[in-house]
């Protein structure tokens, strides 16, 4: 009886540990949703299927913007020396001083369940992000000039 209780407690502890480990940090979630090195317009469906499966319970997200590079260091630098304060809605976000290549994937309508069809657009824009501990954690918008 005692062994059964010990194994039950160990199993519960293991299940809780696995659940905590499996959850993304805010930075990891940002990276998964809004960054892909060298992304091209043709990659929208693949990227969006990953995002829809991982974060949206297999529902088709309407719009998502993906920074196509060059690397996450350049994006995180916006949180510091490569960005400027950008007040919005009572928060102070960061706007990049340089433009980034951004692919925007837009759901073409129809069912909100997979398979999801996306139209892609490609542009250079200043990105506006939210940061925590000098890491990007939220993509707010892109300003095209």
C-alpha positions as CSV (number, residue, x, y, z in Angstrom):
1,X,0.0,0.0,0.0
2,X,2.8,2.4,0.9
3,X,4.7,1.6,-2.4
4,X,1.5,2.3,-4.3
5,X,1.2,5.7,-2.7
6,X,4.9,6.5,-3.3
7,X,4.6,5.5,-7.0
8,X,1.5,7.6,-7.3
9,X,3.3,10.7,-5.9
10,X,6.3,10.1,-8.1
11,X,4.0,9.8,-11.2
12,X,2.2,13.0,-10.3
13,X,5.5,14.8,-9.8
14,X,6.8,13.6,-13.1
15,X,3.6,14.7,-14.9
16,X,3.8,18.2,-13.4
17,X,7.5,18.5,-14.3
18,X,6.9,17.4,-17.9
19,X,4.0,19.9,-18.2
20,X,6.2,22.8,-16.9
21,X,9.1,21.8,-19.2
22,X,6.8,21.6,-22.2
23,X,5.5,25.1,-21.8
24,X,7.3,27.8,-23.8
25,X,8.9,30.8,-22.2
26,X,7.5,34.1,-23.6
27,X,10.7,34.5,-25.6
28,X,10.5,30.9,-27.0
29,X,6.9,31.5,-28.0
30,X,7.8,34.8,-29.7
31,X,10.6,33.0,-31.6
32,X,8.3,30.1,-32.6
33,X,5.5,32.4,-33.9
34,X,7.4,35.4,-35.3
35,X,10.9,34.3,-36.5
36,X,12.2,32.0,-39.2
37,X,15.7,32.6,-40.6
38,X,15.4,33.0,-44.4
39,X,11.7,32.5,-44.6
40,X,10.2,32.9,-48.0
41,X,6.6,33.6,-49.0
42,X,6.2,30.0,-50.1
43,X,6.9,28.9,-46.4
44,X,3.7,30.5,-45.0
45,X,1.6,27.3,-45.0
46,X,4.3,25.3,-43.3
47,X,5.0,27.9,-40.7
48,X,1.3,28.6,-40.0
49,X,0.5,24.9,-39.7
50,X,3.1,24.6,-37.0
51,X,1.8,27.7,-35.2
52,X,-1.9,26.6,-35.6
53,X,-1.1,23.2,-34.2
54,X,1.1,24.3,-31.3
55,X,-0.7,27.4,-30.1
56,X,-4.2,27.6,-31.6
57,X,-5.7,24.1,-31.0
58,X,-5.6,23.4,-34.7
59,X,-7.6,26.4,-35.6
60,X,-6.5,28.7,-38.5
61,X,-5.0,31.9,-37.1
62,X,-6.1,34.9,-39.2
63,X,-2.9,36.8,-39.6
64,X,0.7,36.3,-38.5
65,X,3.9,38.2,-39.3
66,X,7.2,36.4,-39.4
67,X,10.5,38.2,-39.3
68,X,12.7,36.5,-41.9
69,X,16.1,37.2,-40.4
70,X,18.9,37.7,-40.2
71,X,19.0,36.3,-36.6
72,X,17.4,36.6,-33.2
73,X,20.3,38.7,-31.9
74,X,19.4,41.5,-34.3
75,X,15.8,41.3,-33.2
76,X,16.7,41.3,-29.5
77,X,19.0,44.2,-30.0
78,X,15.8,46.3,-30.7
79,X,15.1,45.8,-27.0
80,X,18.3,47.7,-26.3
81,X,20.6,49.8,-28.5
82,X,18.9,49.1,-31.9
83,X,15.5,50.3,-30.9
84,X,13.7,53.4,-29.5
85,X,10.8,53.7,-27.1
86,X,7.4,53.4,-28.7
87,X,4.5,54.3,-26.4
88,X,1.2,52.5,-27.1
89,X,-1.8,51.9,-25.0
90,X,-0.1,52.7,-21.7
91,X,2.8,50.4,-22.5
92,X,6.3,51.4,-23.8
93,X,7.2,49.0,-26.6
94,X,10.3,49.2,-28.7
95,X,10.5,50.2,-32.4
96,X,13.5,49.1,-34.5
97,X,15.8,51.7,-35.9
98,X,16.4,49.6,-38.9
99,X,14.0,47.8,-41.1
100,X,13.5,44.0,-41.1
101,X,12.2,41.7,-43.9
102,X,8.8,40.5,-42.7
103,X,6.5,37.9,-44.3
104,X,2.9,38.3,-43.4
105,X,0.7,35.2,-43.7
106,X,-3.0,36.0,-44.1
107,X,-5.7,33.2,-43.9
108,X,-7.7,33.2,-47.1
109,X,-11.0,32.4,-45.4
110,X,-13.2,29.3,-45.6
111,X,-13.0,26.9,-42.7
112,X,-11.2,27.9,-39.5
113,X,-9.9,24.3,-39.3
114,X,-7.0,22.8,-41.2
115,X,-6.1,22.6,-44.0
116,X,-5.6,26.3,-43.8
117,X,-4.8,28.3,-46.9
118,X,-2.6,31.4,-46.6
119,X,-1.7,34.3,-48.8
120,X,1.8,35.8,-48.2
121,X,3.1,39.3,-48.5
122,X,6.7,40.3,-48.2
123,X,7.9,43.8,-47.1
124,X,10.6,45.7,-45.3
125,X,9.4,47.4,-42.2
126,X,10.3,48.8,-38.8
127,X,9.2,46.3,-36.2
128,X,7.4,47.1,-32.9
129,X,8.0,44.6,-30.2
130,X,7.5,44.2,-26.4
131,X,10.6,43.1,-24.5
132,X,11.3,41.4,-21.1
133,X,14.9,41.2,-19.9
134,X,16.2,42.4,-23.3
135,X,14.4,39.6,-25.1
136,X,11.6,40.0,-27.6
137,X,8.4,38.5,-26.2
138,X,5.6,40.0,-28.3
139,X,5.3,41.2,-31.9
140,X,3.0,44.2,-31.9
141,X,3.1,45.5,-35.4
142,X,5.3,46.5,-38.3
143,X,5.5,50.0,-39.8
144,X,6.0,50.1,-43.5
145,X,7.6,53.3,-44.8
